[in-house]
Structures are given as C-alpha cells and as structure tokens.
Amino acid sequence: MEILKIQGLKKIYGKEGNKVEALKGVDLTINKGEFVAVVGASGSGKSTLLHLLGGLDRPSEGKVIIDGEDIYKYKEEKLAIFRRRKIGFIFQFFNLLPVLDVEENIALPALLDNDKVDKEYLAEIIKLLGLEERKHHLPSELSGGQQQRVSIGRALLNKPSIILADEPTGNLDSSTSKEVIELLRFSAKKYNQTLILITHDINIASSADRVITIMDGRIVSDKYLK
Amino acid sequence: MISGYKEITWKYLKNNKKRTILTLVGIVLSVALVSSIGFFLKSMQEAQIQDMKNNFGSWHIAYTKVDDDLITKIKSNPNILISGTYAEGEEMTINGMVKAKEVFVTEDALKLLPYKLKEGKFPEKEDEVALESWLLYKIDKDAKLGGIVKVENKKYKLIGILNDTTTSQISGEGQIVTVGSDENNNKILLAELQVNKRLWENLQELRKLSDDKSVMENSNLLAMQGEGFPKQLLGVLTVIIGIVVFATIAVIYNAFQISVVERVKQFGLLRAVGTTPKQIRKIILREATFLALIGIPIGLCCGIGALYGIDLAFKIIGKGQLVFIQPKITIDVLIISALVGVISIYVSAMLPAIFAGRISPLVAISSRSSIAKENIKKRKSLIAGRIFGFAGTLASKNIKRNRKRYRTTVFSIIISVTLFITFKAFMDMSLNVYSEINESSNIHFSVIADNKANGNSSKNITIDEKIIDNINKLPEIEVAYKEYNPYYFYAVIDKDKEVDTIKNIGGIYKEIKYKDQNKTLANASLIIYDDKSLQVAERYVKEGTINAEKLNSEDGVIIIGKNRVYNEKTENNFYGPITGLKAGDEILLQSNEERFSNIDDKIQYGENEGKVQFREKDVKKVKVLAVFDRDPFDFVGIEKDLKIITTKNVAEKLLGKDIKPSGLNIKIKDAGLENVAKNHIENIISVPGDLKLINIIERNRMTKAAILMVKILLFGFVIVVSLIGCVNIINTLTTNLILRKREFAALKCIGLTEKGLKKIITLEGMLYGIVGSIYGSIIGTAFSYLIYRGMNGVREQTYNLPLDSIAIAIVGTMLIGYISIQAPLKRMKKDNLIDAVREEF
C-alpha cells in the first residue's frame, strides 16, 4: 500500500547568479512498512529530500503526497500538526531540548497536542529503549547513544506513519550504531511504520529493504534488496 | 514530568537563571524608574501645594462679612473639609518702632492659617500668645516660654514661638497670635474645600453666598491645586517619560530577543517535531507573563524604596536640614507604573515571539543549514586592520558577519548611550533651572536700613564702619560682606558685542553715535563688592582674573555674564548674557542717577524716553578685567541691565562722590549659634537705631534643601538609567560570546592563543561600542534638544551640545564592554577544547 508519493520534486536555493539546485525533479513512491535507505555523496541532495518529505521545508516545484494528501497545500499551522502526528524525526545531532528530562523529551509530541500522555505506552517505549534508569536525567547527563535513543523514543511516541532518520548513527560508535539501527527496525516492524533513513554506512544500507542512490539532485539508482 | 508544552517556559527560565535574573533586573530597574519618576512628580506637586499652604494657609475661600447664618451654611456644606474664624485686632506699636496686630484665632482657623510653630504650642486661652521670634525679641529680649510678655498695656503668657517669616520682618509688622473672643465682630471666615475635579465649580457656588467684595480666594494655593502639574513642564515630562517607556521596551525587547536567539536551535527543533508557530509564540509570551508577574511588583517596591532611600540620603547629606519634599506614594502612580510595565513587557516580547514562531525547522538540523545562500559582501576592514593588524581585521569582519546579532548588539548600545545622554542633559538643564545657589544662600543675617525709623528714606541710611568693625569682631561671625546700593549708568559698547537673541527680544539695545561711530547703548547697573566679596567671588570667574588692586589701578570692572530678560513674544524668561563682552574689552559709562524717580518705597520705572545725550565730558572709560558666569551674590540692580561689578574705589571715581555701605550680609560660623549671634548683633545695631536685623537662616536653609533634593533625585535617575544601560550591554555582549563558544574553540584548536582570542574579542567589543556610541550620541543629542525645547517653556536658556555626556558615554560603554567580557572569557579558558568544539547549544 502506497504511503508516500513524490512527483517532480525540485528544490532550488539562492537567487539569480547564486542558485543551487539541490533537487532536480525527483519522482518516488514508497509503500507502507518499507525500510528504505537513501545513500549518496555529500551534497547530493539526500538530506534535502528527507526535509521535503517531512514538511520541514517547502519545495520549489513538485508534490509530496502522504496518505493521499498533498502536504504542501497545507498552511504552516497544519503542516506543523502534520509533522507532529504523522512523521517521526531522528536527527544526526540528537536535538533534544536541554531543559527537559528523558521522559519529557520523549513525550514532547503528545504534550504539544495538549493530549494526556499515554503513560503506559511511554513506559513501554522507555523500556524498549533501555532508558528506565535514566528517565529523569537531562540530556547533558546522557551519553551520545543514550541521547539518540531518546530522540528515537520521541519519534515513536505518536506512532507516526513515517519515520525519517537523517544519519542517526553519524555521531555514534559502531556498537551503539548497531544497537540504534536494530531498535529502529524493531519498532518500525512492531508498529508497521515506514522507515526512511539516510546513511553513509554500507552495512546499514545493506540491511534495508530498499536502497535509493541520489547523485547531483537526482535518483540514479533504486534497488530492492529484499 | 510536565503536563503540557507550556511548562517548557518555566523549565527554560529555571535552567537559565542568570539570563532570567538579568532580564528581571532590566524589568525591575525600568519599572522602578518609571514609578519613582511618578512618585517624585506627585511628591513635588504635593510639596508645591504644601509650600503654598505654608506661606498662604490651606484655606481656599475667605469671607469678610460673617454672620451666624453664613457660618452654618459653610459648616453644613458637604464640599467643605474644615472652616474656622479669626479676627484681627487694632494695630499696636512696640517700643515705638515695630507695629503689631493681635490675631484672634479659633482652633479650626489655626489649621487653615500659615502659622508654623518653632517651639511650644498654639494658644488655647485668651491670655496666651504665640509670636514670631523676631517680634518677641523686639518686645522682650529675655522672654522665655511660659513667661509673661507685655504689649502696650496687655499682658500675655508666652505659650509658643513661631517661625520667622521674611515678609513680616521686612514689612516690620508682626502678628500676635492669640485665642479669639466671641465679642469681636470683625471676623473673617476661612474654609478649605475638598480637592477634586469639581473644586472650581464648588468654589464658584460658595462665592455666591456673599457679595463679591466680601469674598477672597487663596489664588496661590488654588492655582497649584487646580492646575495639577504646571503646563509648561508637561512638554518636558512627556519627552522624559516617553524616553523611559521606550527604553523599557528596548531593554526588555533586547533581553527577549537575546533569549530567543540563544535558543534558536531549540525553537527549530520544536518546529521540526510539530510545534505550530502559534504555540511557540505562546511559549515566549508565557515567559513574558512570568517575568511581568515577578518583575513588576519588585520594580514597584524598588521605586518606593528608591523614593525613601533618596529621602534618607537627603536627610543624611543635608545633615538634618528641613526636608522640602515629603515622599508620597499614591495608588494612581502604582497602577500607571504597573500598566506601563505590563504594556512595555508585552510589546517588547511580541516581536521576538513572532520571530521565534517563524524560525525554520531546518535550523535545528545542522549548522550547515543556518548558513543561508546570500550575496555576502567582501568587506575590507581598512581602518581596523591598519590600526590593530589582523586581529582588528578579523574583529571587524566578525561583528558584521551575522547581521541580526550585529544589529541587536549595536541597538542595545545605542539605547544605553541615548538613555544616558538624554537623562544627563535633562539633569544639567534642570539644575540650571532650579539651582541658582550662590553666596547669598550661605548668608545667615542681613543688616539693612530700617526705613520706618526716624522718618528717613531707606536710600540715605548707611552703616558706619565702626558698627561693621564691631560686628566683625564678634567671635561667632565668620565673615560679613558689605552691601552697597546699586548705581545706574548708560553703557556704550561696540556693535559687535551685541547678542542676537537680545536683539530679537528687543528693548535692551539702542543705537547711538559716539565720536562719529555707530555704537550700542544699554542700561547698566553697577554694584560694588568689598574685598571679602571679591575674594569669595573668584570661583565664579569664567574668564579673566579678579584682583582689587588691578581693578583700582586700571579702572577695571567685572561683567556678570548671565541676565534674566523677559521675552514678551514668547512670554518666557531668557537666561544668558546680554552682551558678548570679554576680558580686555572697554565700556564707556555715563552716570544715569536720574533713571528712577523714587519716593521712599515706591519705585517707578520712569525711563527717560527720547534721545539719550551721551556727553563726552561725562563719559568715563572702564576696562573689563573678568567675566562671572553668574551672580556670585543675589543681584540688587536691574536684571535686564548690563550687570557690572567693581570696587568702591572705582565706583567713587565714576560717580565723583564718597560711597558708604548700605547693608551688611553676615555669615556665622555655625547655624547653631543663631540666637547668640542674633542677640549680639541686635545689641550693636541698636545704638544708631536706624538699622534692623533680618534673620534669613530659615529661608536659605529651605532653598538649599530644595535644591539639594532636586540634585540627589536627578543624580539618582541618571545612575538608574546608567544601570539599565549597563545591564543591556552586559546581557548582549556576554550572550554574543556564549553563542560563539564553538567558533572560539575551533580557533584555539588551530593555534590561536588565549591572548590573541582576548584581543579579538576586546576589539569586537570596542568596535560595537564605537558604532553604537556614534549612533547613540546622535540620537541622544537629538533628544536632548527636544528636552531643551520643552524646558524653554519653563525657562529659556542657551542650548549646549552635550559633549561631556557623549564623552562619558563612549568611555563608559568601552569600559563596561571590556569588563563584561572578562567573566565569560575566564570560563571559556577553563573549558575543554574538544567538548566546546562539539557543543551544539
């Protein structure tokens, strides 16, 4: 079942005389539950693609259709709410709120919805992530791996349809990297979520269901491994 | 765990205590400043009202035709606060010299009349009296409280001594305050009304209760209470309060902007995880609410504290002298100050909130994303590079790299510098208006001619040198200055010595031809200073030198370079010199003793109209040896004349006659020796019998106290304003450093030394300081001019560029900038380089 469709996506930065075409017209379709790895050299446009998929930026041209809706028809407010409920972001540099503890950082999307946090589910995620003993610690009291696990937890809380991970292991050592990827795969499978992940790591890429290669703002290769 | 995203506000404020406290300090100082200005104005207004009450009484309306019916109507009128009757008795003569009247007062009337007790109490029985001490001395030198005094054939028990008033001393008419008898039919009924918006209407209603000729109003008091605050000052006040409000908004805006910029990645993250722009704005505004709830009450308390603190400082510095202004706390000032604070805080927070709401989610993701693709100008920092080398070049490029940060930093310095220059200008101009303190304010007693004694006109009575010597020999005397009558002249000066402003006012200069040359004629008042007066006047010299011998040998004179001239066109007084005469210039003088036709105390300004004959044979030349910047002693001539000071020697040459002193101004060693000195001097001057002693200790004490109060208040304001400025600069500069920790760590990694880093940062601070000071000086000067225009409504004066304030502001900014970076630099020195390079937030 199709969860994500991109049509003619372009992104141009800068103005006349100073233009940079980060994406030059990308077409792509992803099905629900797929684990997709996006690879490419530095500056190839893969991060730009991920940002546009997640509604973090607006395209210069083209459409992004998620769950049958063109998300760029939304105004800013609706786009933000869409991000909150439908997308789970995991960044390379963790990006946790330094003033909130582990529990609060994970619960953030629900708190933004003014919803009562499902404490049981929250506890489940914390347990899954192995952070029970750290749940009241601040980010500054956690290791890199622990912080990344918190950001994974935050991405999972609202049970989003799509998880977008931008080099989630870029800042971690190899064993922690392995742990994190396993966690992601496990939770994506458990909650039937689509996982789209940017990586430089061949091993991680090869563990995905599908590998998309981007070069100079275009998809040059799209292979199913499984 | 937090129960809602809004609690992020509280978490941020708690985790960034230093930033929160610094912002709170800015709010507290601003609210304290606004409220203390309000309290001060109210106190001043009350003081002016109290001053009127002290001098003229607290009654509003008085009736001279009094009957029981009128008394009943007044007492039953709900608009009347208090009413009472008094009556004046027949005039009596004391010791053949001094006149006095019995004043029969009721208890209620005493509350309305301007009598102030020095010692004892007010009379309660018919045989009890209270007297001014100068009158008591005339009646019986040895009289004591509780004792009996005899006036004509009446005996009274002395129950109270009243403060001396200058008016009664000079007029020589005393008042014997006693309790009234019901048989006295010449009653006057006094009434005090409720002071509210309907004061004038109620007054007009009450006037109708009697015929017009039998009704009097206390117009001095009513003018103060009716008008509220003098209209002329409103212009100045509007500018001052406008600046304070603007500064409050700017300071708080700056603090919020800094706190948002500090957290730009966090806001980007919140946007990335789905926070709407509206939710982000709410977080900021919630912070504003929290800071308002804490900062405003503390600010109001500090405002109140400042008022009382100033009052205490005044009492200590003034060494127990009378407090002229009683601190007054009113609800309306509290409410208005709180409202101003709330509005300022929300207005200030709005822009940063909008900015925060617009932060792109991409900002959170990586630092690469924060470098926008834009045309970046290649800047050549020639001046900075030439003076300071590569460090200067780097510093200059650094500060302009981030336009937003550059603008925020420079803006905060501009605000601080503008605030300081404006308030200092206000202080300088106010002191100009209020403080004309000179040597006359240090005088305790004056010996003058008693113009009623021996039927002489006061002009002819002089003081014998023997009396002056005897007074000088008294152990309690510090100095006695001889005073002389003024002498009037025509003065002719070169045309290029005219002052344009005076030409525009008109009526001062006349054209005249002297020895076929066109010159300018003006009236001149010549005053004689004795040696002691000249000595003490030295500190007033603006240019030239004063030396009695030189004055005598060169027919020298001193010009007072400050006059008060009424401008009919603007209906205001101009304060400034009426000529451009300088040391070395010459003046031609011709005596004009016929200028005023005077009969005893009636001075008629009968100027000689028509052509002035400037006769060569009568003309004498004098040379200006010095110029005073203002009157060393209160000027006794005509204010709009050319004011000339010279020695007795020179004056006698100019007038061709002997001159003797007409008065003596005495300063005693210690105001505590007042009574002893008074007795001794009275003894000495009682012998010729045509002199009298005026006690001006009280009046001068009050004047000095008032001026000191104004000075302390104004200095206090400038200090608070400077503190606000400092908070602003410290906040901005320290944040700048904290946000660039990673950058500095990277530079150190590639080999920049600690010293080199300090140099770059210091230079950046200096460059910010210079740019901010230049803009701030221009804006501050513009505001100071606006204040000058406003103050001209109160009193005209010449505008001077606030160069000294600009210099202080520039130096101060550099200094504060330098000091504020030391602490963060020290902290960064201790940081681990690797951690700092990795640090994101």
Interface residues (C-beta under 8 A of the other chain):
Chain A: Y13 G14 G17 N18 V20 S47 H51 G54 L56 D57 E76 E77 A80 I81 F82 R83 R84 R85 I87 F89 F91 Q92 F93 N95 L96 L97 P98 V99 L100 D101 E103 E104 A107 L108 P109 L111 L112 N114 V117 R154 D166
Chain B: M1 I2 S3 G4 Y5 I8 K11 Y12 K14 N15 K265 Q266 L269 L270 R271 A272 V273 G274 T275 T276 P277 K278 Q279 S360 P361 L362 A364 I365 S366 K373 E374 N375 E840 F841
